[in-house]
Amino acid sequence: MEMRITALIVAIGLLLTALHGGWNISDITVLFVVNLGN
């Protein structure tokens, strides 16, 4: 389950990156992972 959730979050991050265009994919991924950790 955790793997699926992580994959979903990464996919959302990629979509946001595509929409905004200026964001770093790695930054978005790190932010989501940190939020999950907390």
N, CA, C and O atoms as a GROMACS GRO file, in nm:
protein
  152
    1MET      N    1   0.083  -0.121   0.000
    1MET     CA    2   0.000   0.000   0.000
    1MET      C    3   0.086   0.126   0.000
    1MET      O    4   0.060   0.220  -0.075
    2GLU      N    5   0.190   0.127   0.085
    2GLU     CA    6   0.275   0.246   0.094
    2GLU      C    7   0.341   0.276  -0.041
    2GLU      O    8   0.356   0.392  -0.079
    3MET      N    9   0.380   0.170  -0.113
    3MET     CA   10   0.443   0.191  -0.243
    3MET      C   11   0.345   0.257  -0.339
    3MET      O   12   0.382   0.346  -0.415
    4ARG      N   13   0.219   0.214  -0.335
    4ARG     CA   14   0.118   0.273  -0.425
    4ARG      C   15   0.095   0.418  -0.390
    4ARG      O   16   0.084   0.503  -0.478
    5ILE      N   17   0.088   0.448  -0.260
    5ILE     CA   18   0.067   0.587  -0.216
    5ILE      C   19   0.183   0.673  -0.262
    5ILE      O   20   0.164   0.784  -0.313
    6THR      N   21   0.305   0.622  -0.244
    6THR     CA   22   0.424   0.698  -0.284
    6THR      C   23   0.421   0.723  -0.434
    6THR      O   24   0.450   0.834  -0.479
    7ALA      N   25   0.386   0.620  -0.511
    7ALA     CA   26   0.381   0.634  -0.657
    7ALA      C   27   0.276   0.738  -0.696
    7ALA      O   28   0.296   0.818  -0.788
    8LEU      N   29   0.163   0.737  -0.625
    8LEU     CA   30   0.056   0.833  -0.654
    8LEU      C   31   0.104   0.975  -0.625
    8LEU      O   32   0.078   1.067  -0.703
    9ILE      N   33   0.173   0.992  -0.512
    9ILE     CA   34   0.224   1.125  -0.475
    9ILE      C   35   0.324   1.174  -0.578
    9ILE      O   36   0.321   1.290  -0.618
   10VAL      N   37   0.412   1.085  -0.621
   10VAL     CA   38   0.512   1.123  -0.722
   10VAL      C   39   0.442   1.163  -0.851
   10VAL      O   40   0.481   1.260  -0.916
   11ALA      N   41   0.338   1.087  -0.889
   11ALA     CA   42   0.265   1.118  -1.011
   11ALA      C   43   0.200   1.256  -1.001
   11ALA      O   44   0.203   1.334  -1.096
   12ILE      N   45   0.143   1.285  -0.885
   12ILE     CA   46   0.081   1.417  -0.864
   12ILE      C   47   0.188   1.525  -0.874
   12ILE      O   48   0.165   1.631  -0.934
   13GLY      N   49   0.305   1.498  -0.814
   13GLY     CA   50   0.415   1.594  -0.821
   13GLY      C   51   0.456   1.620  -0.965
   13GLY      O   52   0.484   1.734  -1.002
   14LEU      N   53   0.459   1.514  -1.045
   14LEU     CA   54   0.496   1.530  -1.186
   14LEU      C   55   0.392   1.613  -1.259
   14LEU      O   56   0.426   1.698  -1.342
   15LEU      N   57   0.265   1.590  -1.229
   15LEU     CA   58   0.159   1.668  -1.293
   15LEU      C   59   0.170   1.815  -1.255
   15LEU      O   60   0.156   1.903  -1.339
   16LEU      N   61   0.196   1.841  -1.127
   16LEU     CA   62   0.210   1.980  -1.082
   16LEU      C   63   0.330   2.044  -1.151
   16LEU      O   64   0.325   2.160  -1.190
   17THR      N   65   0.437   1.967  -1.165
   17THR     CA   66   0.557   2.019  -1.231
   17THR      C   67   0.525   2.055  -1.376
   17THR      O   68   0.569   2.158  -1.426
   18ALA      N   69   0.449   1.968  -1.443
   18ALA     CA   70   0.414   1.993  -1.583
   18ALA      C   71   0.326   2.118  -1.595
   18ALA      O   72   0.339   2.195  -1.690
   19LEU      N   73   0.238   2.137  -1.497
   19LEU     CA   74   0.148   2.252  -1.502
   19LEU      C   75   0.221   2.382  -1.472
   19LEU      O   76   0.200   2.483  -1.539
   20HIS      N   77   0.306   2.381  -1.371
   20HIS     CA   78   0.376   2.504  -1.331
   20HIS      C   79   0.498   2.529  -1.418
   20HIS      O   80   0.528   2.644  -1.452
   21GLY      N   81   0.568   2.422  -1.455
   21GLY     CA   82   0.679   2.435  -1.549
   21GLY      C   83   0.809   2.482  -1.485
   21GLY      O   84   0.916   2.452  -1.537
   22GLY      N   85   0.802   2.555  -1.374
   22GLY     CA   86   0.925   2.610  -1.317
   22GLY      C   87   0.974   2.535  -1.195
   22GLY      O   88   1.084   2.561  -1.145
   23TRP      N   89   0.893   2.442  -1.146
   23TRP     CA   90   0.930   2.371  -1.025
   23TRP      C   91   1.024   2.256  -1.052
   23TRP      O   92   1.028   2.200  -1.162
   24ASN      N   93   1.101   2.223  -0.951
   24ASN     CA   94   1.193   2.110  -0.961
   24ASN      C   95   1.121   1.985  -0.913
   24ASN      O   96   1.062   1.984  -0.805
   25ILE      N   97   1.126   1.879  -0.993
   25ILE     CA   98   1.058   1.755  -0.956
   25ILE      C   99   1.111   1.702  -0.823
   25ILE      O  100   1.034   1.658  -0.738
   26SER      N  101   1.242   1.707  -0.806
   26SER     CA  102   1.302   1.654  -0.684
   26SER      C  103   1.254   1.733  -0.562
   26SER      O  104   1.230   1.675  -0.457
   27ASP      N  105   1.241   1.865  -0.577
   27ASP     CA  106   1.195   1.947  -0.466
   27ASP      C  107   1.054   1.907  -0.424
   27ASP      O  108   1.025   1.894  -0.305
   28ILE      N  109   0.966   1.888  -0.521
   28ILE     CA  110   0.828   1.850  -0.492
   28ILE      C  111   0.825   1.714  -0.423
   28ILE      O  112   0.753   1.696  -0.325
   29THR      N  113   0.903   1.620  -0.474
   29THR     CA  114   0.907   1.486  -0.415
   29THR      C  115   0.954   1.493  -0.271
   29THR      O  116   0.896   1.429  -0.183
   30VAL      N  117   1.059   1.571  -0.246
   30VAL     CA  118   1.113   1.584  -0.110
   30VAL      C  119   1.008   1.644  -0.017
   30VAL      O  120   0.991   1.599   0.096
   31LEU      N  121   0.936   1.746  -0.065
   31LEU     CA  122   0.834   1.810   0.017
   31LEU      C  123   0.725   1.709   0.056
   31LEU      O  124   0.683   1.705   0.172
   32PHE      N  125   0.680   1.629  -0.039
   32PHE     CA  126   0.577   1.530  -0.010
   32PHE      C  127   0.628   1.425   0.088
   32PHE      O  128   0.556   1.386   0.181
   33VAL      N  129   0.752   1.379   0.068
   33VAL     CA  130   0.809   1.276   0.156
   33VAL      C  131   0.821   1.330   0.298
   33VAL      O  132   0.792   1.260   0.395
   34VAL      N  133   0.865   1.456   0.310
   34VAL     CA  134   0.879   1.518   0.442
   34VAL      C  135   0.742   1.528   0.509
   34VAL      O  136   0.729   1.502   0.629
   35ASN      N  137   0.641   1.566   0.432
   35ASN     CA  138   0.506   1.577   0.488
   35ASN      C  139   0.456   1.441   0.535
   35ASN      O  140   0.392   1.431   0.639
   36LEU      N  141   0.486   1.336   0.459
   36LEU     CA  142   0.445   1.201   0.499
   36LEU      C  143   0.519   1.160   0.625
   36LEU      O  144   0.461   1.096   0.714
   37GLY      N  145   0.647   1.196   0.634
   37GLY     CA  146   0.727   1.160   0.750
   37GLY      C  147   0.671   1.222   0.877
   37GLY      O  148   0.678   1.162   0.985
   38ASN      N  149   0.617   1.343   0.864
   38ASN     CA  150   0.562   1.410   0.981
   38ASN      C  151   0.418   1.366   1.003
   38ASN      O  152   0.353   1.411   1.098
   0.00000   0.00000   0.00000
